């Protein structure tokens, strides 16, 4: 029997070094499973350990268009063998479907954006007409299998949208599903992302949107030209001189905050142990929850001032699961 360890399942090597440093600092043995290729022997038992899946819905944008399917195969193999999996098959299906996220959040009583899911391209123009009631009111599009701001655009008229759908600039969603969503105006130019590890609140991140739209993979600050309130974009860039920090801790959002408590219950009910959940507060007094990230990343500047470290919280949590299962072997 090999030494049990935490196995991190993912497809983007650039995300791993901060996590590796956190596991080393906590003294937790860790190993990557990089699912850009590989193999599994279906007749063999998986190595002993705790497996954490942080597969990204945007993996296909990095040339890893099959990584989600690889992950489905690996997670099924692990779960059938009885290995402990954090972010298992049911969580992966949420990560890769905003339709699924929207439905679960709505059923749990959260205020969510009004949304229509459109299959294919042929009926998009009619669907937009129905969505707006034939009026020229702002709305946005997103890809169902999102991340990196995939397909996120604002439209102010049906003619503008129709021209886009008919143009070469139209972005085909990888799963064929385009979301039409109401345009939300933030009360102040930021959104909030609440981080949970082991189902417990770690901290809330304030993401500034005053310079434009924003990336909510907080590994690097960025800005893009088009302002899209409530839209997640993952386009590398730099902060403007004199601008407020793109990412900072929102200290008034605490474990006692009513929305945090509601989200904590929701994540427990859905068996989601590690997540970053995004919400925004609008000019008309709504608090709208619109995205669940299960491949959550952490910003270095936030980590310097946060009450707890996200990566080290993960290392401690997964290390605790490892020790519970394999205490005798780890101390032998």
ZAMARGU-4260 file (C-alpha; in steps of 0.2 Angstrom, whole numbers, plus 5000, padded with zeros to 4 digits):
<rodrens>
0) 5000/5000/5000 | 5007/5017/4995 | 5007/5032/5007 | 4990/5040/5007 | 4989/5058/5001
5) 4978/5071/4994 | 4976/5070/4975 | 4971/5086/4966 | 4962/5083/4950 | 4963/5098/4938
10) 4968/5103/4920 | 4978/5119/4922 | 4995/5118/4929 | 4996/5137/4932 | 4983/5136/4946
15) 4993/5123/4956 | 5008/5131/4964 | 4999/5142/4977 | 4990/5126/4982 | 5005/5116/4983
20) 5014/5129/4994 | 4999/5128/5006 | 4999/5109/5007 | 5018/5110/5010 | 5015/5123/5024
25) 5002/5112/5032 | 5012/5096/5031 | 4999/5087/5020 | 5006/5075/5007 | 4998/5080/4990
30) 5000/5075/4972 | 4992/5082/4955 | 4982/5072/4944 | 4983/5083/4928 | 4968/5077/4917
35) 4974/5083/4900 | 4979/5065/4896 | 4982/5049/4905 | 4974/5032/4909 | 4965/5022/4922
40) 4965/5003/4924 | 4947/4999/4927 | 4951/4983/4935 | 4963/4991/4948 | 4959/5000/4964
45) 4963/5018/4965 | 4978/5023/4976 | 4972/5026/4994 | 4969/5044/4998 | 4957/5059/4997
50) 4953/5065/4980 | 4948/5083/4977 | 4941/5088/4960 | 4943/5106/4954 | 4940/5104/4936
55) 4935/5120/4927 | 4920/5123/4916 | 4932/5133/4905 | 4945/5119/4902 | 4940/5118/4883
60) 4947/5136/4881 | 4964/5130/4886 | 4964/5116/4872 | 4958/5103/4885 | 4941/5101/4877
65) 4940/5082/4883 | 4946/5085/4901 | 4928/5087/4908 | 4924/5069/4900 | 4941/5063/4908
70) 4935/5069/4925 | 4918/5061/4923 | 4927/5044/4920 | 4939/5046/4934 | 4926/5052/4947
75) 4915/5038/4943 | 4930/5025/4945 | 4934/5033/4962 | 4917/5034/4968 | 4913/5016/4963
80) 4929/5011/4973 | 4923/5019/4988 | 4937/5033/4989 | 4933/5049/4997 | 4930/5062/4984
85) 4928/5081/4987 | 4919/5089/4973 | 4912/5073/4966 | 4902/5069/4951 | 4887/5079/4957
90) 4898/5094/4960 | 4906/5093/4943 | 4889/5093/4934 | 4885/5109/4943 | 4902/5117/4939
95) 4899/5114/4920 | 4881/5120/4920 | 4874/5137/4924 | 4857/5130/4920 | 4859/5117/4935
100) 4866/5131/4946 | 4851/5142/4943 | 4838/5129/4946 | 4845/5124/4962 | 4848/5141/4969
105) 4830/5146/4963 | 4823/5131/4972 | 4832/5135/4988 | 4824/5152/4988 | 4838/5163/4982
110) 4835/5178/4971 | 4842/5174/4954 | 4843/5183/4938 | 4828/5180/4926 | 4836/5168/4913
115) 4831/5158/4897 | 4841/5144/4891 | 4841/5143/4872 | 4847/5127/4863 | 4856/5130/4847
120) 4857/5146/4836 | 4842/5145/4825 | 4829/5151/4838 | 4840/5163/4847 | 4833/5179/4839
125) 4815/5173/4843 | 4819/5169/4860 | 4827/5186/4863 | 4811/5194/4857 | 4801/5183/4869
130) 4813/5187/4883 | 4811/5206/4881 | 4793/5206/4876 | 4799/5214/4860 | 4805/5229/4869
135) 4823/5237/4867 | 4828/5234/4884 | 4846/5229/4890 | 4850/5210/4892 | 4865/5200/4892
140) 4870/5183/4885 | 4881/5170/4893 | 4887/5152/4889 | 4879/5138/4900 | 4896/5130/4901
145) 4905/5146/4907 | 4920/5153/4915 | 4932/5166/4907 | 4917/5177/4903 | 4912/5165/4889
150) 4898/5172/4878 | 4895/5186/4890 | 4889/5201/4880 | 4877/5216/4883 | 4864/5221/4871
155) 4853/5236/4871 | 4842/5232/4856 | 4835/5217/4847 | 4842/5223/4831 | 4859/5224/4839
160) 4857/5206/4845 | 4850/5200/4828 | 4865/5207/4819 | 4877/5198/4832 | 4868/5181/4830
165) 4870/5182/4811 | 4888/5188/4811 | 4904/5179/4811 | 4908/5186/4829 | 4894/5175/4836
170) 4902/5164/4850 | 4896/5146/4849 | 4894/5139/4866 | 4903/5122/4868 | 4888/5113/4874
175) 4876/5123/4862 | 4867/5132/4876 | 4866/5151/4876 | 4858/5159/4891 | 4848/5175/4889
180) 4848/5185/4906 | 4841/5201/4913 | 4854/5215/4914 | 4857/5219/4933 | 4864/5236/4938
185) 4874/5236/4954 | 4871/5248/4968 | 4889/5251/4969 | 4903/5246/4957 | 4907/5229/4964
190) 4901/5211/4966 | 4905/5199/4981 | 4912/5182/4981 | 4910/5172/4997 | 4922/5158/4999
195) 4918/5142/5009 | 4929/5127/5013 | 4923/5112/5022 | 4906/5120/5021 | 4912/5134/5032
200) 4914/5153/5028 | 4932/5158/5025 | 4930/5176/5019 | 4921/5187/5006 | 4930/5195/4992
205) 4925/5212/4985 | 4928/5213/4966 | 4929/5230/4960 | 4920/5233/4943 | 4922/5252/4941
210) 4935/5251/4927 | 4924/5239/4917 | 4919/5221/4917 | 4929/5209/4928 | 4938/5193/4929
215) 4932/5182/4944 | 4946/5170/4943 | 4956/5181/4955 | 4973/5174/4952 | 4977/5190/4942
220) 4969/5207/4942 | 4961/5212/4925 | 4950/5224/4916 | 4941/5223/4899 | 4933/5238/4890
225) 4915/5233/4891 | 4905/5236/4907 | 4894/5221/4911 | 4887/5222/4928 | 4886/5204/4936
230) 4896/5196/4922 | 4912/5186/4925 | 4926/5189/4913 | 4943/5180/4913 | 4954/5192/4902
235) 4972/5196/4908 | 4975/5214/4910 | 4982/5227/4922 | 4974/5238/4935 | 4973/5257/4930
240) 4984/5269/4940 | 4975/5276/4955 | 4961/5264/4953 | 4954/5255/4968 | 4961/5237/4971
245) 4952/5224/4960 | 4951/5212/4974 | 4949/5216/4992 | 4942/5208/5008 | 4924/5213/5012
250) 4925/5213/5031 | 4907/5217/5034 | 4902/5201/5027 | 4904/5189/5041 | 4898/5171/5046
255) 4883/5179/5054 | 4877/5188/5038 | 4860/5181/5034 | 4865/5177/5016 | 4881/5168/5021
260) 4870/5157/5033 | 4858/5153/5019 | 4872/5149/5007 | 4880/5138/5021 | 4864/5128/5022
265) 4863/5127/5003 | 4880/5120/5001 | 4878/5107/5015 | 4861/5102/5007 | 4870/5100/4990
270) 4886/5092/4997 | 4897/5105/4990 | 4912/5106/5002 | 4923/5119/4993 | 4915/5134/4983
275) 4916/5152/4979 | 4898/5159/4977 | 4895/5176/4969 | 4881/5189/4972 | 4878/5207/4968
280) 4867/5220/4976 | 4857/5230/4964 | 4850/5248/4963 | 4832/5241/4966 | 4837/5233/4982
285) 4839/5215/4977 | 4853/5203/4982 | 4855/5192/4968 | 4865/5176/4968 | 4871/5171/4951
290) 4886/5159/4951 | 4893/5144/4960 | 4912/5141/4957 | 4919/5124/4963 | 4936/5127/4956
295) 4939/5142/4966 | 4955/5152/4965 | 4963/5164/4977 | 4970/5181/4975 | 4987/5185/4983
300) 4983/5202/4989 | 4967/5196/4997 | 4976/5182/5005 | 4988/5195/5014 | 4974/5204/5023
305) 4961/5190/5024 | 4956/5183/5042 | 4961/5166/5035 | 4970/5159/5020 | 4959/5150/5007
310) 4972/5138/5001 | 4978/5134/5018 | 4960/5131/5024 | 4958/5119/5010 | 4975/5110/5014
315) 4969/5109/5033 | 4952/5103/5028 | 4958/5089/5016 | 4972/5085/5027 | 4960/5082/5041
320) 4949/5070/5030 | 4965/5061/5025 | 4971/5059/5043 | 4953/5053/5049 | 4953/5039/5035
325) 4972/5034/5036 | 4978/5039/5053 | 4986/5022/5057 | 4995/5021/5041 | 5001/5040/5041
330) 5008/5037/5059 | 5016/5020/5056
</rodrens>
